[in-house]
């Protein structure tokens, strides 16, 4: 579903971002492009250090001080966020674009009630400012939406369990009715039962409100539960991009295939898990050609010398690989 003016809601166009360090430039994001329409959901998946969170923090304009943008644009409803002043961007955070950060345990100030902290976000970003009664009603609706008792708004963070804190973080992200929500590994450190509850809650809210969602995780099986489209990242690059079902059942990049092969299934046939061998690429000195070639079982000479373009292998399913035809169909992976 497109925005009323026919444009995509979010367009990331050939984004390049490096971190300046004493040892040199870290190639954190290298020529990443994707887009989302209103109501769509995208999952970004990959190993730790592949650039997922760097993309998320770039969308929020909250990257570290040593981040340098060398190319590209991030357009939210046609407006380039990278060109905005810090003051102009501050007005768009929470109201246009919001984020559920990693680690709900550390996301709250321990000396203020949870309600006070959510009220601060509403107070700063909604104009004209609602009355105290309207703010309380809004917060109560948000807590009910995420499955929390509104009476808990007056409690302190230490009085919440881990799962309850995470639900409260989601409520805070929704407090100013943003059009785009970024969820950066929101189920980290939670047990599997609570993880499942949080995922279902997120999906229900996204469908109910028609929000656009970007879900970031290193767990490719988790991504499948909440997204329509998957982008697989490796060493700062987007190496595969397509519908969730297509990527899961017919991956076109060896890295995607190996991630899926290392994921157990409780519904498919018993099979030996295939480990992803080798070490992630050194982003201070990335490999030549395809960045995945040192770990790829299908690599040939061209993979070492020439970088493959991210292009359609079948309509709507892109991969950056010279040998996509060698990648097997996944077996025993349930979506």
Legacy VTK file of the C-alpha trace (Angstrom):
# vtk DataFile Version 3.0
C-alpha trace
ASCII
DATASET POLYDATA
POINTS 335 float
0.000 0.000 0.000
1.560 3.274 -1.069
1.332 6.629 0.648
-1.426 8.998 -0.541
0.952 10.863 -2.865
1.992 7.588 -4.513
5.522 7.566 -3.043
7.039 4.965 -0.805
6.971 5.930 2.852
10.666 5.088 3.338
13.415 4.969 0.716
17.021 4.163 1.589
19.067 4.928 -1.510
22.686 3.693 -1.917
23.577 4.482 1.692
27.275 4.369 2.617
28.380 4.992 6.194
31.818 4.439 7.762
32.967 4.782 11.356
36.162 6.789 11.707
38.542 5.068 14.152
42.214 5.349 15.064
42.876 2.159 13.107
41.047 3.376 10.001
37.577 3.468 8.475
35.136 0.722 9.491
32.878 -0.038 6.502
29.644 -0.395 8.509
27.097 0.282 5.731
28.116 -0.168 2.114
25.715 0.759 -0.699
22.500 -0.359 1.042
19.171 0.338 -0.711
15.602 -0.678 0.150
12.138 0.858 0.349
8.877 0.375 2.244
5.303 1.488 1.633
2.842 2.329 4.407
1.768 -0.816 6.260
4.605 -3.028 5.011
7.035 -4.872 7.283
10.706 -5.585 6.603
13.101 -7.797 8.518
16.845 -7.126 8.534
18.795 -10.208 9.540
22.448 -11.141 9.865
25.261 -11.887 12.280
26.384 -9.447 14.959
28.430 -6.696 13.353
26.838 -7.001 9.901
25.422 -3.462 9.966
21.773 -4.015 10.993
21.799 -1.693 13.989
23.943 0.839 12.128
21.165 1.051 9.527
18.550 1.479 12.277
20.505 4.190 14.073
21.060 5.940 10.737
17.299 5.996 10.116
16.859 7.641 13.522
19.891 9.919 13.005
21.299 8.576 16.270
24.538 7.054 14.984
27.721 7.542 17.010
29.683 10.771 16.680
32.377 9.064 14.608
29.881 7.990 11.906
30.475 9.558 8.495
27.948 9.368 5.654
29.828 9.173 2.367
26.910 8.634 0.005
23.178 8.066 -0.248
19.901 9.378 1.094
17.299 8.296 3.638
13.953 9.662 2.481
10.932 9.548 4.778
7.873 10.501 2.718
10.195 12.184 0.227
12.213 14.186 2.782
15.938 13.383 3.118
16.544 12.839 6.838
20.313 13.122 6.441
19.913 16.700 5.178
17.876 17.871 8.189
19.303 19.888 11.048
19.436 18.173 14.437
16.543 20.343 15.668
14.397 19.453 12.649
15.204 15.753 13.062
14.387 15.863 16.780
10.850 16.948 15.893
10.426 13.911 13.650
11.660 11.345 16.165
8.811 9.561 17.991
6.228 11.460 15.913
7.206 10.257 12.400
9.721 7.534 13.189
10.238 5.717 16.492
12.413 2.896 17.738
12.131 0.009 20.165
15.722 -0.230 21.373
17.660 -3.309 22.401
17.758 -4.162 26.085
14.516 -3.093 27.769
16.211 -3.715 31.121
18.418 -0.662 30.529
15.973 1.527 28.588
14.277 3.122 31.584
15.432 5.736 34.087
15.111 3.945 37.447
14.168 7.066 39.456
11.053 8.017 37.447
7.834 6.075 37.011
7.232 4.478 33.642
4.207 6.723 33.118
6.271 9.877 33.741
8.789 8.805 31.117
6.148 8.064 28.478
4.427 11.359 29.302
7.708 13.199 28.638
7.832 11.822 25.078
4.225 12.903 24.473
4.865 16.314 26.021
7.889 16.988 23.790
6.559 15.747 20.476
2.790 16.265 20.252
1.565 19.773 19.393
-0.576 21.302 20.667
0.159 19.642 23.981
-2.737 17.455 25.197
-4.237 18.014 28.625
-3.123 15.844 31.549
-6.382 13.906 31.278
-5.872 13.300 27.548
-2.279 12.164 28.127
-3.387 9.753 30.850
-6.119 8.348 28.619
-3.647 7.933 25.746
-1.110 6.123 27.945
-3.810 3.884 29.390
-4.942 2.878 25.883
-1.344 2.121 24.910
-0.804 -0.077 27.960
-4.023 -1.972 27.251
-2.909 -2.398 23.633
0.345 -4.074 24.680
-1.322 -6.204 27.331
-0.418 -4.223 30.479
-2.662 -2.958 33.265
-2.875 0.873 33.064
-2.469 1.015 36.848
1.175 0.059 36.289
1.865 3.472 34.741
2.513 4.716 38.292
5.100 2.039 39.040
8.869 2.230 38.709
10.842 0.139 36.179
12.196 -2.236 38.851
8.600 -3.298 39.584
8.234 -4.662 36.027
9.411 -8.062 34.833
11.609 -8.249 31.720
8.688 -8.993 29.421
6.590 -6.230 30.994
9.407 -3.713 30.514
9.652 -4.680 26.866
5.906 -4.203 26.403
6.186 -0.799 28.068
9.024 0.139 25.672
6.736 -0.751 22.751
3.969 1.389 24.282
6.397 4.302 24.564
7.439 3.899 20.905
3.752 4.094 19.933
2.999 7.074 22.169
3.182 9.742 19.443
1.502 7.720 16.656
4.610 7.278 14.448
4.204 6.067 10.877
7.374 3.951 11.045
8.516 1.748 13.932
12.004 0.197 14.105
12.257 -2.780 16.470
15.915 -3.590 17.144
16.051 -7.107 18.598
13.217 -6.351 21.049
13.143 -9.907 22.440
16.831 -10.060 23.435
17.372 -11.636 26.893
13.744 -12.776 27.179
12.731 -16.420 27.540
11.136 -18.138 24.542
7.568 -17.963 25.901
7.783 -14.211 26.473
9.539 -13.788 23.106
6.594 -15.418 21.377
4.125 -13.199 23.247
6.035 -10.024 22.325
6.269 -11.045 18.653
2.547 -11.742 18.448
1.822 -8.435 20.190
3.989 -6.528 17.708
2.373 -8.195 14.715
-1.136 -7.567 16.059
-0.395 -3.887 16.716
1.215 -3.425 13.307
-1.799 -4.907 11.518
-4.312 -3.038 13.696
-2.697 0.385 13.237
-1.420 -0.116 9.681
2.090 0.873 10.752
5.245 0.336 8.760
7.641 -1.925 10.671
11.349 -2.676 10.405
12.306 -5.635 12.579
16.003 -6.290 13.217
17.310 -9.614 14.478
20.165 -12.085 14.168
17.558 -14.875 14.356
16.191 -15.541 10.873
13.406 -17.751 12.248
12.098 -14.885 14.406
12.062 -12.557 11.390
9.662 -14.857 9.545
6.950 -14.463 12.179
6.540 -10.712 11.859
7.660 -9.568 8.396
6.517 -9.657 4.773
9.968 -9.002 3.313
13.494 -9.984 4.378
16.781 -8.207 3.795
19.841 -10.323 4.608
22.956 -8.332 5.541
26.565 -9.472 5.571
29.639 -7.340 6.315
27.794 -4.055 5.851
26.108 -5.021 2.584
22.597 -6.138 1.688
23.225 -9.505 0.008
19.650 -10.757 -0.452
16.251 -9.083 -0.543
12.850 -10.612 -1.225
9.569 -11.850 0.209
9.832 -13.831 3.435
8.480 -17.024 1.856
10.800 -16.759 -1.156
13.928 -16.203 0.923
13.061 -18.995 3.352
12.234 -21.649 0.818
14.306 -20.582 -2.184
17.320 -18.569 -0.952
19.529 -17.153 -3.668
22.607 -16.303 -1.594
24.843 -18.893 0.130
24.901 -16.876 3.349
21.096 -16.943 3.598
21.098 -20.660 2.877
23.698 -21.369 5.577
21.812 -19.262 8.132
18.684 -21.289 7.418
20.597 -24.582 7.435
21.921 -23.814 10.919
18.384 -23.197 12.232
16.578 -26.222 13.735
12.919 -26.876 12.942
10.398 -28.523 15.258
7.989 -29.265 12.397
10.255 -30.423 9.559
12.150 -33.698 9.176
15.150 -34.466 11.378
18.349 -33.283 9.740
21.917 -32.472 10.614
22.459 -28.768 11.167
25.071 -27.172 8.922
27.301 -24.774 10.851
28.347 -21.438 9.374
32.111 -21.829 9.486
34.780 -19.146 9.516
34.911 -15.662 11.001
32.954 -12.539 9.991
34.748 -10.201 7.635
37.104 -7.573 9.055
35.352 -4.315 8.163
38.579 -2.351 8.580
39.905 -4.304 5.611
36.997 -6.063 3.838
37.735 -8.964 1.455
37.979 -8.207 -2.243
35.177 -9.217 -4.579
32.262 -10.775 -2.717
32.735 -10.122 0.993
31.382 -13.581 1.808
33.773 -15.511 -0.442
36.240 -16.602 2.316
33.411 -18.542 4.000
31.397 -19.565 0.934
31.300 -23.255 -0.117
30.426 -22.255 -3.714
33.082 -19.561 -4.247
35.166 -19.496 -7.452
37.821 -17.140 -8.831
35.295 -14.514 -9.948
33.980 -14.285 -6.378
37.474 -13.334 -5.176
38.095 -10.672 -7.812
34.709 -9.177 -8.764
31.966 -7.838 -6.498
28.546 -9.213 -7.526
25.706 -6.699 -7.990
22.467 -6.960 -6.028
20.077 -7.865 -8.831
16.889 -9.806 -9.542
17.404 -13.561 -9.731
13.666 -14.009 -10.152
11.193 -11.095 -10.282
11.140 -9.326 -6.913
13.866 -11.495 -5.381
17.343 -9.960 -5.420
20.708 -11.433 -4.468
24.339 -10.387 -4.761
25.894 -13.678 -5.861
27.636 -14.974 -8.981
26.457 -18.542 -8.316
22.843 -18.264 -7.142
21.973 -21.298 -9.259
24.152 -23.454 -6.967
22.277 -22.546 -3.789
20.026 -25.469 -2.730
16.372 -25.157 -1.805
15.987 -25.216 1.999
14.574 -28.366 3.581
12.752 -28.614 6.880
12.577 -24.906 7.620
9.119 -23.840 8.722
7.774 -20.316 8.300
LINES 1 336
335 0 1 2 3 4 5 6 7 8 9 10 11 12 13 14 15 16 17 18 19 20 21 22 23 24 25 26 27 28 29 30 31 32 33 34 35 36 37 38 39 40 41 42 43 44 45 46 47 48 49 50 51 52 53 54 55 56 57 58 59 60 61 62 63 64 65 66 67 68 69 70 71 72 73 74 75 76 77 78 79 80 81 82 83 84 85 86 87 88 89 90 91 92 93 94 95 96 97 98 99 100 101 102 103 104 105 106 107 108 109 110 111 112 113 114 115 116 117 118 119 120 121 122 123 124 125 126 127 128 129 130 131 132 133 134 135 136 137 138 139 140 141 142 143 144 145 146 147 148 149 150 151 152 153 154 155 156 157 158 159 160 161 162 163 164 165 166 167 168 169 170 171 172 173 174 175 176 177 178 179 180 181 182 183 184 185 186 187 188 189 190 191 192 193 194 195 196 197 198 199 200 201 202 203 204 205 206 207 208 209 210 211 212 213 214 215 216 217 218 219 220 221 222 223 224 225 226 227 228 229 230 231 232 233 234 235 236 237 238 239 240 241 242 243 244 245 246 247 248 249 250 251 252 253 254 255 256 257 258 259 260 261 262 263 264 265 266 267 268 269 270 271 272 273 274 275 276 277 278 279 280 281 282 283 284 285 286 287 288 289 290 291 292 293 294 295 296 297 298 299 300 301 302 303 304 305 306 307 308 309 310 311 312 313 314 315 316 317 318 319 320 321 322 323 324 325 326 327 328 329 330 331 332 333 334
